[in-house]
Amino acid sequence: MTTDDPQDRYYAGIKMVRYDLIKEFVLAFVVVSLVVVGLAGVFSSPDDPAVTIQTWATKDPVDFVTTAASELAGTSGTAGYGPPYNNTPDAGQAVGPIAPQSWAGVRIPIDTAKDFVLQPLGFGAVGNPNLSKALQTYAAASADQQQTWLTNYSTALGAATVANDQVSVAAGEYGPVPDLMANLLGLARTGGLDGLLLNSGNLYQTDFTRPLLFMSDGTYLAGLAKDQHLTGDQWGMMNETGSYPGQTWLWLFSFWYQIPPFNTAPNTDLLVILLMIGLTTLLALVPFVPILRDIPRWVPIHRLIWRRYYREQANRGE
């Protein structure tokens, strides 16, 4: 049988098989979906509940009160962090004249005593005359007197116990600080402190900076991170919750944090950032650097990978 169709003449003598693209697509989609769902069910990351200040205050009240006292005294990590939270002198990381943290300045101003303790207690003092009196007493005292109370109380917290859901310390000169801390602990346990620190004036509260900074100053959150293999010395930058590998492409960043001098330097973050910028720039300049651009010619690994192509080229040349 002959035909005048150019396409039929072109494919004459070639064995053809009917192919249903839609059918193949549906089958592939179903198979891949089943595989994905199955693997996700077996190897999925754990869905741990979010850590809140309420959880912290309930499970480790001593650490919560100790941290709150340091926030009030201005001795916490956040209080002395520097930009972008405050203007603590010489707090920002720098390498010589390179100090991007200081260049950016204070963009998220945080006064730990006011934002984490006194202001939330001010809201809680409505209808609470005892708390109002304690706040007035604390505000009326001199800065030296406040520091004396806080120093004495923070020292006593080293031997604190929990009785009747309250943090108890030995008798001492603490002024109104124990009352302030007890009320803040009660506010945190109700979940109210979480809400107050999230209050950004917007309809949707999505800025968790303040509660996260508050929790990061304590040891409770750090302990959870260590249990989940998320700390720096556990390659936590590239891990997900638990021991599951996460962003494995970050291994090179995380690698530098494990070796000297980066693992002990006070400006580790900036050193690693500058190093990675340098390495990335060097990689981009490989075609222009005389010695580096010649390495593929000296070590022809590409010929091994593309050996079939080079073999065909050689045969054609013959």
C-alpha positions as CSV (number, residue, x, y, z in Angstrom):
1,M,0.0,0.0,0.0
2,T,1.4,3.4,-1.0
3,T,0.6,6.8,0.2
4,D,1.4,10.4,-0.8
5,D,1.6,11.6,2.8
6,P,5.2,13.0,3.2
7,Q,5.2,12.0,6.9
8,D,4.2,8.4,6.0
9,R,7.0,8.2,3.4
10,Y,9.5,9.7,5.9
11,Y,8.7,7.0,8.6
12,A,8.3,4.2,6.1
13,G,10.0,1.0,7.3
14,I,10.3,2.3,10.9
15,K,8.5,0.2,13.5
16,M,5.9,2.4,15.3
17,V,4.2,1.8,18.7
18,R,1.1,3.6,19.8
19,Y,1.8,5.9,22.7
20,D,-0.9,7.5,25.0
21,L,0.8,10.5,26.6
22,I,-2.2,11.2,28.9
23,K,-2.3,7.6,30.1
24,E,1.5,7.6,30.8
25,F,1.2,10.9,32.6
26,V,-1.6,9.7,34.9
27,L,0.2,6.4,35.7
28,A,3.5,8.3,36.4
29,F,1.7,10.8,38.6
30,V,0.0,8.1,40.6
31,V,3.1,6.0,41.1
32,V,5.2,9.0,42.1
33,S,2.5,10.3,44.5
34,L,2.3,6.9,46.2
35,V,6.1,6.7,46.5
36,V,6.3,10.3,47.9
37,V,3.5,9.7,50.4
38,G,5.0,6.4,51.5
39,L,8.5,7.8,52.0
40,A,7.1,10.8,53.8
41,G,5.2,8.6,56.2
42,V,8.3,6.5,57.0
43,F,11.1,9.2,56.9
44,S,9.2,12.4,57.6
45,S,10.6,15.0,60.0
46,P,9.0,15.1,63.5
47,D,6.3,17.6,63.9
48,D,7.2,19.0,67.4
49,P,4.9,21.6,68.9
50,A,6.2,25.1,69.0
51,V,8.1,26.2,72.1
52,T,6.5,29.1,73.9
53,I,7.2,31.2,76.9
54,Q,4.2,29.6,78.6
55,T,5.8,26.1,78.1
56,W,9.1,27.4,79.4
57,A,7.6,29.0,82.5
58,T,5.6,25.9,83.3
59,K,8.4,23.3,82.8
60,D,11.4,25.3,84.1
61,P,10.2,28.2,86.3
62,V,13.6,28.7,87.9
63,D,15.3,29.2,84.6
64,F,12.5,31.5,83.5
65,V,12.8,33.7,86.7
66,T,16.6,33.7,86.5
67,T,16.4,34.9,82.9
68,A,13.8,37.5,83.7
69,A,15.9,38.9,86.5
70,S,18.9,39.2,84.1
71,E,16.7,41.0,81.6
72,L,15.6,43.4,84.3
73,A,19.2,44.0,85.4
74,G,20.4,44.5,81.8
75,T,22.9,41.6,82.1
76,S,21.4,39.2,79.6
77,G,22.8,38.3,76.2
78,T,20.2,40.4,74.5
79,A,20.8,43.4,76.7
80,G,24.4,43.5,75.6
81,Y,24.0,42.2,72.1
82,G,24.5,45.5,70.3
83,P,23.0,46.3,66.9
84,P,20.3,45.8,65.7
85,Y,18.8,45.7,69.2
86,N,20.7,48.2,71.2
87,N,23.8,50.5,71.2
88,T,26.0,48.5,73.5
89,P,29.6,49.8,72.9
90,D,31.9,47.4,71.0
91,A,29.3,44.6,71.1
92,G,29.1,44.2,67.3
93,Q,31.3,41.7,65.5
94,A,34.1,43.3,63.4
95,V,37.1,42.3,61.4
96,G,39.4,45.3,61.4
97,P,37.4,48.2,59.8
98,I,34.7,45.8,58.5
99,A,31.8,46.0,60.9
100,P,28.5,45.5,59.1
101,Q,26.6,45.0,62.3
102,S,27.5,48.5,63.4
103,W,26.9,50.0,60.0
104,A,23.3,48.7,60.0
105,G,22.7,50.4,63.3
106,V,19.8,49.8,65.7
107,R,16.8,48.8,63.6
108,I,14.8,46.7,66.2
109,P,15.3,48.7,69.4
110,I,14.9,46.5,72.5
111,D,15.1,47.6,76.1
112,T,15.1,44.2,77.9
113,A,14.0,45.6,81.3
114,K,11.2,47.6,79.8
115,D,10.1,45.4,77.0
116,F,10.4,42.0,78.6
117,V,9.5,42.7,82.3
118,L,8.3,46.2,83.3
119,Q,5.9,46.9,80.4
120,P,4.2,43.5,80.5
121,L,3.9,43.8,84.3
122,G,2.3,47.2,83.8
123,F,-0.5,45.6,81.8
124,G,-0.8,42.9,84.4
125,A,-1.0,45.5,87.2
126,V,-4.5,46.6,86.1
127,G,-6.7,45.5,89.0
128,N,-3.8,44.2,91.0
129,P,-2.9,46.7,93.7
130,N,-0.1,44.6,95.1
131,L,1.7,44.4,91.8
132,S,1.1,48.1,91.2
133,K,2.7,48.9,94.6
134,A,5.7,46.7,93.8
135,L,6.2,48.4,90.4
136,Q,6.0,51.9,92.1
137,T,8.5,50.9,94.7
138,Y,10.9,49.6,92.1
139,A,10.6,52.6,89.9
140,A,11.1,55.0,92.9
141,A,14.4,53.4,93.9
142,S,17.7,54.6,92.6
143,A,19.6,52.7,89.9
144,D,22.2,51.6,92.5
145,Q,19.5,50.3,94.8
146,Q,17.8,48.4,91.9
147,Q,21.1,46.8,91.0
148,T,21.7,45.8,94.6
149,W,18.3,44.1,94.8
150,L,18.8,42.4,91.5
151,T,22.3,41.2,92.3
152,N,21.3,39.8,95.6
153,Y,18.2,38.1,94.1
154,S,20.1,36.7,91.1
155,T,22.8,35.2,93.4
156,A,20.1,33.6,95.6
157,L,18.5,32.1,92.5
158,G,21.5,29.8,92.3
159,A,20.0,27.8,95.1
160,A,16.3,28.4,94.3
161,T,13.6,25.7,94.8
162,V,10.1,25.4,93.5
163,A,7.4,25.1,96.1
164,N,3.6,25.3,95.4
165,D,4.5,26.3,91.8
166,Q,6.4,29.3,93.0
167,V,10.2,29.9,92.9
168,S,11.5,30.3,96.4
169,V,14.9,31.7,97.5
170,A,16.5,32.3,100.9
171,A,15.6,35.4,102.8
172,G,17.5,38.5,101.8
173,E,17.4,42.1,100.7
174,Y,15.6,41.9,97.4
175,G,13.1,44.8,97.7
176,P,10.1,44.3,95.4
177,V,12.0,42.1,92.9
178,P,10.5,38.7,94.2
179,D,7.0,40.1,93.8
180,L,7.8,41.3,90.3
181,M,9.2,38.0,89.3
182,A,6.3,36.0,90.9
183,N,3.8,38.1,88.9
184,L,5.7,37.8,85.7
185,L,5.9,34.0,86.2
186,G,2.2,33.9,86.7
187,L,1.6,36.0,83.6
188,A,3.9,33.8,81.5
189,R,2.1,30.6,82.7
190,T,-1.2,31.9,81.5
191,G,0.2,32.6,78.0
192,G,-0.3,36.3,78.5
193,L,3.4,37.2,78.2
194,D,3.6,35.4,74.8
195,G,0.8,37.6,73.6
196,L,2.2,40.8,75.0
197,L,5.6,40.3,73.5
198,L,4.0,39.5,70.1
199,N,2.0,42.7,70.1
200,S,3.3,44.7,67.1
201,G,0.2,46.8,66.4
202,N,-0.7,44.8,63.3
203,L,-3.7,42.6,62.6
204,Y,-1.5,39.5,62.1
205,Q,1.2,38.9,64.7
206,T,4.1,37.3,62.8
207,D,7.1,39.0,64.5
208,F,8.5,36.5,67.0
209,T,11.7,38.5,67.6
210,R,11.0,39.5,71.2
211,P,9.8,36.2,72.6
212,L,12.6,34.3,70.8
213,L,15.2,36.7,72.2
214,F,13.8,36.3,75.6
215,M,13.8,32.5,75.5
216,S,17.3,32.4,73.9
217,D,18.7,34.2,77.0
218,G,17.8,31.2,79.2
219,T,19.1,27.7,79.3
220,Y,15.8,25.9,78.6
221,L,15.7,26.6,74.9
222,A,19.4,25.9,74.5
223,G,18.8,22.5,76.2
224,L,16.0,21.6,73.8
225,A,18.2,22.6,70.8
226,K,21.0,20.3,72.1
227,D,18.6,17.4,72.5
228,Q,17.4,17.9,68.9
229,H,21.0,18.1,67.6
230,L,20.6,21.8,66.5
231,T,23.5,23.5,68.3
232,G,26.5,24.8,66.4
233,D,28.9,22.0,67.5
234,Q,26.3,19.5,66.3
235,W,26.3,20.9,62.8
236,G,22.9,22.3,63.7
237,M,22.9,24.8,60.9
238,M,22.3,22.0,58.4
239,N,20.0,19.8,60.6
240,E,16.3,19.6,61.0
241,T,14.6,18.8,64.3
242,G,16.1,15.7,65.7
243,S,18.9,14.0,64.0
244,Y,17.4,14.3,60.5
245,P,19.6,15.9,57.8
246,G,18.1,19.1,56.5
247,Q,19.7,21.8,54.4
248,T,22.7,19.7,53.4
249,W,23.9,22.4,51.0
250,L,24.8,24.4,54.2
251,W,27.5,21.9,55.2
252,L,30.3,24.2,54.0
253,F,29.0,27.1,56.2
254,S,28.6,24.8,59.2
255,F,32.0,23.1,58.6
256,W,34.0,26.3,59.5
257,Y,32.2,26.5,62.9
258,Q,33.8,23.2,63.8
259,I,37.5,24.0,63.3
260,P,40.0,26.5,64.8
261,P,40.2,29.4,64.8
262,F,36.5,29.8,63.9
263,N,35.1,27.6,66.7
264,T,36.7,29.9,69.4
265,A,36.7,33.3,67.8
266,P,34.4,36.0,69.3
267,N,33.5,37.2,65.7
268,T,33.0,33.8,64.2
269,D,29.8,34.7,62.2
270,L,31.5,37.6,60.4
271,L,34.7,35.5,59.8
272,V,32.6,32.7,58.2
273,I,30.6,35.1,56.1
274,L,33.7,36.9,54.8
275,L,35.4,33.6,54.1
276,M,32.4,32.3,52.1
277,I,32.2,35.5,50.2
278,G,35.8,35.1,49.3
279,L,35.5,31.5,48.3
280,T,32.4,32.3,46.2
281,T,34.1,35.1,44.5
282,L,37.1,32.9,43.8
283,L,34.8,30.3,42.3
284,A,33.3,32.9,40.0
285,L,36.7,34.1,38.9
286,V,38.1,30.6,38.1
287,P,37.9,31.2,34.3
288,F,40.0,34.3,34.7
289,V,42.7,33.2,37.2
290,P,45.7,31.9,35.2
291,I,46.6,28.9,37.5
292,L,43.1,27.9,38.5
293,R,41.7,28.0,35.0
294,D,44.4,25.5,33.9
295,I,43.6,22.9,36.5
296,P,40.9,21.1,34.3
297,R,43.6,20.8,31.6
298,W,46.2,19.4,34.0
299,V,43.6,17.1,35.8
300,P,41.3,16.1,32.9
301,I,38.5,14.6,35.0
302,H,36.0,15.9,32.5
303,R,37.4,13.6,29.9
304,L,36.6,10.6,32.1
305,I,33.1,11.8,32.6
306,W,32.6,12.6,28.9
307,R,34.7,9.7,27.7
308,R,32.0,8.5,25.2
309,Y,32.0,11.9,23.5
310,Y,35.8,12.1,23.3
311,R,35.9,8.5,22.0
312,E,33.4,9.3,19.2
313,Q,35.4,12.5,18.4
314,A,38.6,10.5,18.1
315,N,36.9,7.9,15.9
316,R,35.6,10.6,13.5
317,G,39.1,12.0,13.3
318,E,40.4,8.7,12.2
